[in-house]
Amino acid sequence: MPEQGRLGLIGTHQQPLDNLRALAPDSNSKTHVYLLVYADDDDSRYWHWSIGWQVGGGRGQPKAWRHIHIQVHRVPVVAGPGLPPMEEKRYVYWGGLTKAEGALTTSARKISLGKMTLAMRVRIEELAMTVPVMRMGVGAHWNCQDWVRELAAKMVVERLIDRRTLEDAMVDACRPLGGGRRW
């Protein structure tokens, strides 16, 4: 989709603000980068994935996470003359977003992709802008997991992570919850 799905949404109430970035900056040190898996049912194909790392947490700074992921937005579309207004579900990549550490992030399955320098994390964000988002549609099977896989493959090409780390992370990300445990 054009502009990472942002077309027509920039400057609207749907565009998230990244205000916390200034209050919880990314440090110039090596930090663990994770594949974050948010499991909310038993079908792993519908679990949300993102790439993220902790930021902030210093004196006077909130604990936060930098998230690299796509989101689903409902976008009003013109249906045509005489037809009621409709909404289209659309995947959107807004760029990296800094979010306060909360129950959702702390409960996510965290799969380490390794410790990375600030330059490497900046490169992840640059690469993410080159990964296209796909249009949602009836019968479509592409989702956030496919987007993260494509980004991770680019990270391998750039030698930010090695192929074995990626393969192990993908297996772990799809691992069944077992015993009713939620991550």
C-alpha positions as CSV (number, residue, x, y, z in Angstrom):
1,M,0.0,0.0,0.0
2,P,1.2,3.5,-0.7
3,E,3.1,5.3,2.1
4,Q,3.1,2.2,4.4
5,G,-0.7,2.4,4.6
6,R,-0.6,6.0,6.0
7,L,-2.1,7.6,2.9
8,G,-5.0,9.8,4.0
9,L,-4.3,9.2,7.7
10,I,-1.4,11.6,8.3
11,G,-2.5,14.4,10.5
12,T,-5.8,12.7,11.5
13,H,-6.8,11.5,14.9
14,Q,-5.7,8.0,13.8
15,Q,-2.0,9.0,13.6
16,P,-0.4,8.1,16.9
17,L,1.8,10.6,18.5
18,D,5.3,9.7,19.6
19,N,5.5,12.2,22.5
20,L,7.1,9.7,24.9
21,R,10.2,9.4,22.7
22,A,11.6,12.7,24.1
23,L,10.9,11.6,27.7
24,A,12.3,8.1,27.3
25,P,15.1,8.3,24.8
26,D,17.0,5.4,23.3
27,S,20.4,5.2,25.0
28,N,23.7,5.0,23.2
29,S,24.5,1.6,24.6
30,K,24.0,-2.0,23.6
31,T,20.5,-3.1,24.4
32,H,18.6,-6.4,24.0
33,V,16.3,-6.3,20.9
34,Y,13.4,-8.7,21.1
35,L,10.7,-10.3,19.0
36,L,7.6,-9.6,21.1
37,V,4.8,-12.0,20.8
38,Y,1.3,-11.1,22.1
39,A,-0.7,-14.3,22.4
40,D,-4.4,-13.8,23.1
41,D,-5.9,-17.1,21.9
42,D,-4.8,-20.6,20.9
43,D,-4.3,-19.9,17.2
44,S,-0.7,-18.6,16.8
45,R,-1.4,-17.3,13.3
46,Y,-3.4,-14.5,14.9
47,W,-0.9,-13.5,17.6
48,H,0.5,-10.0,17.2
49,W,4.2,-9.7,16.7
50,S,6.5,-6.7,16.9
51,I,10.2,-5.9,17.3
52,G,11.1,-3.9,20.4
53,W,13.6,-2.8,23.0
54,Q,13.5,-1.0,26.3
55,V,14.2,2.7,26.4
56,G,14.2,5.3,29.1
57,G,14.2,4.2,32.7
58,G,17.0,6.6,33.7
59,R,16.7,9.2,36.5
60,G,13.5,11.0,35.9
61,Q,12.6,9.0,32.8
62,P,9.7,6.6,32.5
63,K,10.3,3.0,31.6
64,A,9.2,2.5,28.0
65,W,9.7,0.4,24.9
66,R,10.4,1.3,21.4
67,H,8.0,-0.7,19.2
68,I,8.5,-1.5,15.5
69,H,5.2,-3.0,14.2
70,I,2.2,-2.5,12.0
71,Q,-1.2,-1.7,13.3
72,V,-4.7,-2.2,12.0
73,H,-6.8,1.0,11.5
74,R,-10.4,1.4,10.4
75,V,-10.5,4.0,7.6
76,P,-13.7,5.6,6.3
77,V,-14.1,5.1,2.6
78,V,-16.6,6.6,0.1
79,A,-18.9,3.7,-0.9
80,G,-20.6,5.5,-3.8
81,P,-23.7,7.6,-4.5
82,G,-26.7,6.5,-2.4
83,L,-24.7,3.9,-0.4
84,P,-24.0,4.2,3.3
85,P,-20.5,5.1,4.5
86,M,-18.1,2.1,4.8
87,E,-14.9,1.4,6.7
88,E,-11.9,-0.4,5.4
89,K,-9.6,-2.2,7.7
90,R,-6.0,-1.3,6.8
91,Y,-2.5,-2.2,8.0
92,V,-0.4,0.8,8.8
93,Y,3.2,1.3,9.7
94,W,3.7,4.6,11.4
95,G,7.4,4.2,12.1
96,G,8.9,3.3,15.4
97,L,6.7,4.3,18.4
98,T,7.8,4.7,22.1
99,K,5.2,3.4,24.5
100,A,5.1,3.3,28.3
101,E,5.9,0.0,29.7
102,G,2.6,-1.6,30.7
103,A,0.9,-4.9,31.4
104,L,0.7,-5.7,27.7
105,T,4.4,-5.4,27.1
106,T,5.5,-7.0,30.3
107,S,3.2,-10.0,29.5
108,A,4.5,-10.4,25.9
109,R,6.7,-13.4,25.1
110,K,10.2,-11.9,24.6
111,I,12.4,-13.7,22.3
112,S,15.9,-12.2,22.2
113,L,17.4,-11.3,18.8
114,G,20.6,-10.2,20.5
115,K,22.2,-7.1,22.0
116,M,22.5,-4.3,19.5
117,T,24.1,-0.9,19.4
118,L,22.1,2.3,18.9
119,A,23.3,2.4,15.3
120,M,21.9,-1.1,14.7
121,R,18.6,-0.2,16.3
122,V,18.4,3.0,14.1
123,R,19.1,0.8,11.1
124,I,16.2,-1.5,12.1
125,E,13.9,1.5,12.0
126,E,15.2,2.5,8.6
127,L,14.8,-1.0,7.2
128,A,11.2,-1.1,8.6
129,M,10.3,1.8,6.4
130,T,11.2,-0.3,3.3
131,V,9.0,-3.2,4.2
132,P,5.7,-2.8,2.4
133,V,2.3,-3.3,4.2
134,M,-0.3,-5.3,2.3
135,R,-3.9,-4.5,1.8
136,M,-6.3,-6.4,4.0
137,G,-9.0,-8.2,2.2
138,V,-11.4,-11.1,2.2
139,G,-9.4,-14.3,2.3
140,A,-6.1,-12.5,2.8
141,H,-3.6,-14.4,4.9
142,W,-1.0,-11.7,5.2
143,N,-0.6,-10.1,8.7
144,C,1.8,-8.5,11.1
145,Q,3.8,-11.7,11.4
146,D,4.5,-11.7,7.7
147,W,5.6,-8.0,8.0
148,V,7.9,-8.8,10.9
149,R,9.3,-11.9,9.0
150,E,10.2,-9.7,6.0
151,L,11.8,-7.1,8.3
152,A,13.8,-9.8,10.1
153,A,15.0,-11.2,6.7
154,K,16.3,-7.8,5.8
155,M,18.0,-7.6,9.2
156,V,19.8,-10.9,8.3
157,V,20.9,-9.5,5.0
158,E,22.3,-6.4,6.8
159,R,24.0,-8.7,9.4
160,L,22.1,-7.2,12.3
161,I,21.1,-10.8,13.3
162,D,22.3,-14.1,11.9
163,R,20.0,-16.6,10.1
164,R,20.1,-19.2,12.9
165,T,18.9,-16.6,15.5
166,L,16.1,-15.7,13.1
167,E,15.1,-19.3,12.5
168,D,15.1,-20.1,16.3
169,A,13.1,-17.0,17.0
170,M,10.4,-17.9,14.4
171,V,10.1,-21.4,15.9
172,D,9.8,-20.0,19.4
173,A,7.3,-17.4,18.4
174,C,4.9,-20.0,17.1
175,R,5.4,-22.3,20.1
176,P,2.0,-23.4,21.6
177,L,1.0,-21.7,24.8
178,G,0.4,-25.0,26.7
179,G,-1.4,-25.4,29.9
180,G,-3.7,-22.4,29.3
181,R,-0.8,-20.0,30.0
182,R,-1.1,-16.6,28.4
183,W,2.0,-14.5,27.6
